[in-house]
């Protein structure tokens, strides 16, 4: 089974922002909204400021900025398929994909050249790279337990 392209679509993000806006307008604190929707307090604060300055419509999605992708949806599916078939299937000695190998395979398969650093970002975006670090919210109780000497 292929990994999801991203965790939230633009529509999902807009739905989340609008739901958070309702809570902010009914008296929820920015901290409560941040915890409820799994965002930073800075994001909740930015949402609140947008509501105050532009109203709820300020949280609706806008046209995406930035350069459009050079890959079509079919090519993205092709890259994901390549990844799961393994590097050997594409002429490499080892079966492990590196960003350099995947960049070479994309160039061979689709004629699109990417820097290996950018291929790493694509791998993450396409759900092909596991998250290396998971940061848990800081808790005073956890920090106290970690620094206390064993009895």
C-alpha positions, 0 to 999 in steps of 0.5 A: 500500500502506498503512503499518503501524499500528505497528512492534510489536504488544503481543504482539510486545513481550511476545515480545521482553521474554520473549526478553530475560528468557531472555538476562538469566537465562542471564548476558547483560549488560543492555548486551548485551540492549539492543543485541540487542533494540534498546532503551535500557540503561534499558529493559534495566535496567527489565526486569532489575529486574522479573525480580528483583522479580516474576519473568519473569511481571512482563514479561508484557503487562498491560491497556493503560492510558489512554483508549480510542481514539475511532476504530474500526478502520474509521475508522483505515483510513478516515483512512489511505485519506484520507491516500493519496488526498490533501487535494484529494480532500477539498475542499482547494486543495492536495494536501498534508496538514497536521495542521490539514487532516487534523483538519478532514477527520476532523471532517467525515468522522467527526464526531470533533474532534481538536486538530491537535497530536494529529492529528500524533501520530495520523499518526505512530502510523498510519505516515503521517508520516516520521520526521524525525530518526534518531539513530545510536548514538554511536561514539568512532571516528566522533567522532574522525574528525569532529574530525580535521583533513584532511591 
